[in-house]
Amino acid sequence: MQQRLSVVRPVLGSLLGLLIASLFVGCQADVAQDDEKQSVDRGFEVADWILFCGKVHGDEVDVPVNATAIAIQGTRILAISGRDGILRHRGANTRIVDFLGAHIYPGLQDAHGHVAGLGDAGVDLKGLPSYAALVDRIAAEARSLPKGAWILGRGWDQNRWPVQEMPDHAELSAAVPDHPVFLTRIDGHAALANAAALAKAGIDARTVAPEGGRILSRDDASPTGVLVDNAMGLVTRVLATPSRDELERRLLAAQEKCLRVGLTRVHDAGVSGPARRLLRELEAAGKWKLGVYGMLPSPSGPQALPAVDDAGPRAKLRFRAVKLYADGALGSSLAALLEDYSDEAGNRGQLTTSEDDLRARIVWCKEKGYQPCIHAIGDRANRIVLDAYKTLLTSEDRRRLRPRIEHAQVVEASDLQRFAELGVIASMQPTHLTSDMPWAPRRLGAQRVASSYAFKTLLASGAAVCFGSDFPVEPEDPIEGIFAAITTTPPHDLEKAALRQDQMLSRRQALDGFTVAPAYAAFEETVRGRLRPGFEADLSILDRDLLDESAPPRALLGARVLATVIGGEIVYRRGADDGGDGR
């Protein structure tokens, strides 16, 4: 009998436990339903999500000083409050996530990146210390490929090498004779082709470079293999177009990288037609989460520019801008300058688009209603673009189109004020300053450096200044951009003296450059860029206070993104990939 009781008692205990648990769950459901009914009765809307954190960071006008919670309904922010106040929006189906001690910011944005380029599968050549190291890496890649297969790569920078000169293909061609090789410089404005690639493209001593391009040559007129700007097209036109599957792989790989660093939106500086169509397909299939404000590539003629097809500022994908080019890049000594390069007498860089052609393309943008976004790095190129905006666009046109200059890197001192006067947006990349530090003073001279990378001067003049990275040229992590803007010091060489100490920004100014300013630059300032009820719920959630001026700047570099939220959806959560609780 005792043995039977010892068996029955645990069974009865389990049944009693299940009964109590079911009653508790039922009570919880009743309480939640009561909360929802009371919320409705009191005029409070019910949230789909409530996020708790250590602190919500936003404008004091929109965000209470001690806010620690955000309620989200659909794609939008419903309310921002303290823990107790936000619970008035809890309902039966409200999902609650507590990011213990974390800091919530408006969604970080990159105002100038190249999404497909970020996901490209070419050989990574960034940081190589010499040309010999580049040759060794490509030779190793060749050993794993069938004879005749193309080898593509990106990221070499001769400014990092002991001999800071453009390479000659001879050494590469000797090491890799059986594969055509095409290696793009880090800035994307020059490339190195080996003998096999030059042969496939039909480039020899008699080849004439296209307008806006250069074929570097030896004393005997034979090509060195370095092709600059528009001359790169001589090789790229013989390359196979990526398949749909390959393009999808690149786009999704880039999206993953962006979400992991907290980016919620990217201004894509040159989205091809196939990429545009595929992005829309991926969004329809639920695979695409990242916001994209896309710039169409520079058109070949007015008939090639379609009518603007814009779903409005809340749309995830928008294509209402055009990317144009005025000059080359500073790293390859081809940005168009008013005077000679300090380290190369007789060289003032070059325009990649003639002034007449550039002006015609601005007029096309005006007539079609596209925002013109013009790459201009050198002081001559910047002046030409500012002059064109002034003469071709009325003040009303400029208010309507919000014309941009992408990079605005080297600007003659007297032209800095013109950005504000003309209403031209300066779309800049703080990490370009820190990457250029080792050689920019030698290449530009002290006087030109004093009016270059002028973030603070432009802001003080009243100009709109938005920040990006130009990835994959620079790292996609916006924290590195914020660090560069507040220190003008390289994030990976903290002992180096600041290059533009007078241009150091406050933390708030730097953060605004990656949030508020890109929203304005994309005509989206009424729906995103800030934490405000009714705005899109685009959030970047990090483990530390980016705005704490008392903390040393280097503390920013250890910041971790805990989650990325786009349109009310948690699209990335740290730890989710290895069994965490990401959505």
Protein Blocks (a to p, Z undefined) as FASTA:
>chain_A
ZZmmmmmmmmmmmmmmmmmmmmmmmmmmmmmmmmmmmmmmnopacdfbdcddfbdcddfk
lmcfklcbdcdehjbcfbdcdfklmmmmpcfklccdddehiacddddddfbdcfklmmpc
bdcfehiabfklmmmmmmmmmmmpcehiacddehiafklpmblcdddfklmmmmmmmbcc
ddddfkopaccddfklmmmnopafklccdehiacdddfkopaehiaghjlmmmmmmmpcc
ddfklmmmmmmmmmmmmmmnopabdcdehiafklmmmmmmmmmnopambdcdddddddfb
fklpccdddebjkbmbdcfbdcddfbdcfklopaccfbdcfklghiabjafbdfklmmmm
mmmmmmnopacddddfbfmlmmmmmmmmmmmpcfklmmmnopadehjlaccfklmmmmmm
nopacdddfklmmmmmmmmmmmnopmlmmmgoilklmmmnopacdddekpakbcfblklm
mmmmmnopafklmkbccfblmlpccfklmmmmmmmmmmmmnopmmmgoiacehiacdddd
dfbdfklmkbcfklmmmpccfbdceehiafbdehklnopacZZ
